[in-house]
């Protein structure tokens, strides 16, 4: 069998905002699924009693748990903002290259802002509480 030419791959193409945000959307979808498993363990532990709940809560309160929760929160808001961006595309708007770049930047800014706001409200640093 003769050697077939290989299709250009990541070594050939320069990353574009559309490809980077698409890959990030997929990774955040996976992160949301994994973060939801922690939520399920937390609910199950609450149903099993104070000892089990205290163990899961201790992990959630640790620096590792807080870092994972921050990542889950960022993934949630990025996935949401990018999903809205895709809905706009599904409606037939925003396909011009300049619009794609602007909407990508807006997606990142909205996700970062909502993540920061959620953490500031959640920690009571804005004088509000959940």
Buried (B, 14 or more C-beta within 10 A) or exposed (E): EEEEEEEEEEEEEEEEBEEEBBEBBEEBBEBBEEBEEBEEBBEEBEEEEEEBBEEBBEBBEEEEBEEBBEBBBBBBBBBBBBEBBBEEBEEEEBEEEEEBEEBBEEBBEBBBEBBEEBBEBBEEEEEEEE
